[in-house]
Amino acid sequence: MSPALDKRLPGTLTPGVIKQGLKTRWLGQSAIFSFDVIESTNAEAKRLAQEGAQGGTLVVADTQTKGQGRLGRPWVSPSGSGLYLSTILRPAHSANWFPRLALTAGVAVASAIRKTGAMPQLKWPNDILIADRKVGGILTEAVFDKKRIEFAVLGIGINVNTEQDEFPLSIRNLATSLRLSLGRRVSRIHLLQSLLCQLEEWYESLNKGGFDPILESWSEFDSTLGRVVEVFLPESRVVGVAEALQSDGTLLVRDKENCLHRILAGDVVHCSTDRSSGLKG
Ligand code: BTN
């Protein structure tokens, strides 16, 4: 539908508005599903992918009633103030490639946010922070066929023009938005178009040039390495210094007994803001 024929509220992220001037080659160029309200764009993208939707399909919503975060947490999605989107990807790779996708998306999101003038940082594995507060998050999900990826869904949430009082009290001191950090509104449509370009570029770089360029760029945005971190794993907890990222994207954490832990996935809390403080005692 042309933007002129679309009767939804001005500022709504309709397919016509998104496609107008979108400079990607394939991402968001075929099917775009845009909702005023949906439970979760990731859930909808998974449903569409199961029905055969092609790679590059985009699902976007003005608000989500059951936005999903990592580790079963909710993603607060106030109406009209954030970006809530999911893309369907069909990478021709095996299952062990999949963790690379989230780190790659982190670089793309941080790169798009940096173009607004903000100073984003990445917290391993894929939180986007500004001044130590969370401004965005990434939820990657996949369905595997034997050991191959049948499809992946890459979900991204960014607090764009969210006001302080739109965050529930429980996260008010932990979250921020681009508006709060820059002191001005940011165009959601321009940010979305720029994000889609960055995603396409970094995804193609991952497929063609491998993971090293992504890791290099990830390190430029990194806020985790060198810090004391507490990692919550399903059955245990590790406290130590986040020492390095490995070539597969896993995090190496050295505890005070000098034991090195290889973290594949987990909930990471930055304990010290001072990267030189190290582990004491
Ligand atoms: C996290 O940091 O915990 C990940 C948050 C991911 C939120 C986005 S919003 C769009 C997409 N749809 C969802 O239900 N979740 C992701």
Residues whose N, C-alpha, C, O or C-beta is under 5 A from the ligand:
A	BS01	BTN	S40 T41 N42 K66 G67 Q68 G69 R70 W75 Y84 L85 S86 G136 G137 I138 L139 G155 I156 G157
